[in-house]
Amino acid sequence: MHISKINHFTYFQGTLRYRDRCVETEDLSTVLGQFVSFLSVYKPCVLVAHNALFDSRILLHYLTEKNLLDKFKAVCQGFCDTLPALQNSYPHRIADGKGHKRLELYTDIVGLKYETYNAVEHSKAIQHLCPPKSLTRYFFSVGHVEESIRKGRRRKKYLETYRLLIKQKVLSKGMATKLAETGLSLTDLREAYRDDPDSGLERLLSECNASTGKPRITKDKKVISKLHAYMTQSRWQ
């Protein structure tokens, strides 16, 4: 389904419309500047959002792009996420075949509906569903989001090093993603193999995490064997 069928926004020939009515727009720099100025009235403040970790990454990306991140950090301490709060408050919904989308929750629990993609109505719905005091345990700082963005970029960069191995089915994309998420690029695997061709890869991938007792990546002999064969073959090419 096209997103316009859900939010009723369309963009055609430079004009934004909502339900076929023209909507006034501002450039992003102006809007973000006004947003930070608005928040400064309530500083220090915390922003509340449904699936806030996702939204906060996007917000910080554009604040950084427009050189407004420092001003934002001066007035906003962080975010609270209503998604895990509602997942914990209503865990039975998954078993009942229902999700934790705002509109569905508001309709089922409060018995009312609101206009989809209306920010004011969203805010009112969240206030009904999540009293502020219930959200303190779901707080995370702006710094946490910044670190999440850095990790995401690093994961993307490292995952790219495994593209050929995924294509050749030496690694599944899931396993390559796991390697990238733990900070290991193909260069790291090559170095482990070079330093100890017999067991370097196995030691690197299966070393035990002291806090969890689980292997760093995997102990799967098949995975390690395929990687070892690839390294051995590429060494002689």
matplotlib code that plots the C-alpha trace (Angstrom):
import matplotlib.pyplot as plt

x = [0.0, 1.3, 2.0, -0.3, -3.3, -2.5, -1.5, -3.4, -0.4, 0.6, 3.4, 3.1, 4.9, 6.4, 3.1, 2.3, -1.3, -3.3, -6.6, -6.2, -5.8, -2.6, -0.4, 2.0, 5.6, 8.9, 12.4, 13.9, 16.5, 13.7, 11.4, 14.2, 15.3, 11.8, 11.5, 14.6, 13.5, 10.1, 11.8, 14.1, 11.0, 10.7, 14.4, 15.6, 13.0, 12.5, 10.8, 8.3, 7.6, 6.3, 9.3, 11.5, 14.8, 13.9, 12.5, 15.3, 18.0, 16.3, 15.9, 19.5, 20.7, 18.9, 19.9, 23.5, 23.1, 21.7, 24.3, 21.7, 22.6, 24.5, 21.6, 19.3, 21.4, 21.5, 17.7, 16.8, 18.1, 16.8, 13.8, 11.2, 9.9, 6.3, 6.6, 8.3, 6.2, 3.0, 4.5, 5.1, 1.8, -0.2, 1.9, -1.2, -1.8, 0.8, -0.8, -4.2, -2.9, -2.8, 0.1, 1.1, 0.5, -0.8, -4.1, -4.9, -4.1, -6.1, -9.1, -9.0, -8.2, -9.8, -12.5, -11.9, -10.2, -8.0, -6.9, -3.9, -0.7, -1.9, 0.9, -1.4, -3.8, -1.0, 0.3, -3.1, -3.5, -0.1, -1.0, -4.1, -2.2, 1.1, 1.0, 4.4, 5.4, 5.2, 7.8, 10.8, 12.3, 12.1, 14.4, 17.5, 19.9, 20.8, 24.3, 22.8, 21.2, 24.5, 26.3, 23.5, 24.0, 27.8, 27.3, 24.8, 27.3, 30.1, 27.8, 26.9, 30.6, 31.7, 28.8, 29.9, 33.2, 31.3, 29.3, 31.3, 31.2, 27.4, 27.1, 29.3, 27.3, 30.3, 28.3, 24.6, 23.6, 22.4, 25.9, 27.6, 25.4, 26.2, 29.9, 29.5, 27.5, 30.2, 32.8, 34.5, 35.2, 36.6, 40.0, 39.8, 39.0, 41.9, 44.3, 43.1, 43.6, 47.0, 48.3, 47.1, 45.9, 44.9, 42.7, 42.8, 39.3, 37.7, 39.3, 38.1, 34.6, 33.9, 35.7, 33.4, 31.8, 32.6, 29.4, 26.9, 28.9, 28.0, 30.4, 31.3, 29.9, 29.4, 30.8, 29.1, 31.8, 30.1, 30.3, 33.9, 34.9, 33.4, 35.2, 38.5, 38.2, 37.5, 40.6, 42.8, 41.6, 42.0, 45.5, 46.7, 44.9]
y = [0.0, 3.4, 5.6, 8.4, 6.1, 6.0, 9.5, 11.3, 13.5, 13.8, 15.8, 16.8, 19.5, 21.1, 21.3, 19.4, 18.5, 17.0, 15.4, 17.5, 20.8, 22.7, 22.8, 25.6, 24.4, 25.7, 24.7, 22.2, 24.6, 27.0, 24.3, 22.7, 26.1, 26.9, 23.5, 24.0, 27.5, 26.0, 23.4, 26.0, 27.4, 24.1, 23.3, 20.9, 18.8, 15.2, 14.2, 11.3, 9.3, 5.9, 3.9, 6.8, 5.2, 5.1, 8.7, 10.1, 8.8, 10.6, 13.8, 13.9, 13.2, 16.3, 18.4, 17.5, 18.3, 21.8, 22.5, 22.6, 19.6, 21.5, 23.9, 20.9, 19.2, 22.3, 22.1, 18.4, 15.8, 12.8, 10.7, 8.3, 5.5, 4.6, 1.4, -0.8, 0.8, -0.3, -3.7, -4.4, -3.0, -5.1, -8.2, -10.3, -8.4, -10.4, -13.7, -12.3, -11.5, -7.8, -5.3, -2.2, 0.5, 3.7, 3.9, 0.2, 0.6, 3.8, 2.3, -0.9, 0.5, 4.0, 3.2, 6.2, 6.9, 9.8, 11.2, 9.2, 11.2, 14.2, 15.0, 16.8, 13.9, 11.4, 13.3, 13.3, 9.6, 8.9, 10.9, 8.7, 5.5, 6.4, 8.6, 10.4, 8.7, 5.3, 6.3, 7.1, 3.6, 4.0, 7.0, 7.2, 10.2, 12.1, 10.6, 7.2, 8.0, 9.5, 6.3, 4.3, 6.3, 5.7, 2.0, 1.9, 3.6, 1.3, -1.7, -0.6, 0.0, -3.4, -5.2, -3.9, -5.8, -9.1, -8.4, -10.8, -13.5, -13.2, -13.3, -16.5, -18.0, -18.2, -16.3, -15.7, -12.1, -12.7, -14.0, -11.1, -8.6, -10.2, -9.9, -6.3, -5.5, -6.8, -4.6, -7.2, -6.5, -8.9, -7.4, -8.6, -12.1, -12.1, -11.0, -13.7, -16.3, -14.9, -14.9, -18.5, -20.3, -23.4, -22.0, -18.2, -17.9, -20.4, -18.7, -15.2, -16.3, -18.6, -16.8, -16.7, -13.5, -13.2, -11.5, -13.7, -17.0, -17.1, -17.2, -13.8, -14.8, -18.6, -22.0, -23.5, -25.7, -25.4, -21.6, -21.5, -24.2, -22.3, -19.2, -21.1, -22.6, -19.2, -17.7, -20.6, -20.3, -16.5, -16.7, -18.7, -16.7]
z = [0.0, -0.9, 2.1, 0.7, 1.2, 4.9, 5.7, 2.9, 2.0, -1.6, -3.3, -6.9, -8.9, -5.9, -3.9, -0.7, -0.3, 2.6, 1.5, -1.8, 0.1, -0.3, 2.8, 3.6, 4.0, 5.4, 4.6, 7.0, 8.6, 9.5, 11.0, 13.0, 14.3, 15.4, 17.0, 19.1, 20.1, 21.2, 23.3, 25.0, 26.7, 28.6, 29.1, 30.3, 28.5, 27.5, 24.2, 24.2, 21.1, 20.0, 18.8, 19.9, 19.2, 15.5, 15.3, 17.5, 15.0, 12.2, 14.2, 15.3, 11.7, 10.4, 13.4, 12.7, 9.0, 9.8, 12.6, 15.3, 17.3, 20.0, 20.5, 20.7, 23.3, 25.4, 25.9, 25.5, 27.9, 25.9, 25.0, 26.5, 24.3, 24.7, 22.5, 25.0, 27.8, 26.1, 25.1, 28.8, 29.9, 27.3, 26.6, 25.8, 22.6, 20.7, 21.7, 20.7, 17.2, 17.8, 17.8, 19.7, 17.1, 18.6, 16.7, 17.4, 21.1, 21.5, 19.7, 21.7, 25.1, 25.1, 22.7, 20.5, 17.2, 16.0, 12.7, 11.4, 11.1, 13.0, 15.5, 18.0, 18.1, 18.4, 21.5, 23.1, 22.5, 24.1, 27.1, 27.6, 27.1, 29.0, 32.1, 32.3, 35.6, 33.9, 31.3, 33.5, 33.1, 29.3, 29.1, 27.1, 26.6, 23.5, 23.9, 23.6, 20.3, 19.0, 19.9, 18.2, 15.0, 15.2, 15.6, 12.7, 10.4, 11.5, 11.0, 7.5, 6.7, 8.0, 6.4, 3.1, 3.4, 3.4, 0.3, -1.9, 0.8, 1.0, -2.8, -2.9, 0.0, 2.2, 4.8, 5.2, 5.4, 9.0, 10.1, 8.2, 10.0, 13.4, 12.6, 11.6, 14.7, 17.0, 15.3, 13.1, 9.4, 6.9, 7.5, 11.2, 10.0, 7.5, 10.3, 12.6, 9.9, 8.9, 12.5, 13.0, 9.9, 11.8, 14.6, 14.5, 13.0, 15.3, 18.4, 17.2, 16.4, 19.3, 22.2, 25.2, 26.3, 30.0, 31.0, 29.0, 28.7, 25.0, 22.0, 20.5, 17.1, 16.8, 17.5, 14.4, 12.8, 9.4, 9.4, 10.6, 8.1, 5.1, 6.2, 6.7, 3.2, 1.7, 3.5, 2.4, -1.2, -1.4, 0.1, -2.9, -5.6]

ax = plt.figure().add_subplot(projection="3d")
ax.plot(x, y, z, "-o")
ax.set_aspect("equal")
plt.show()
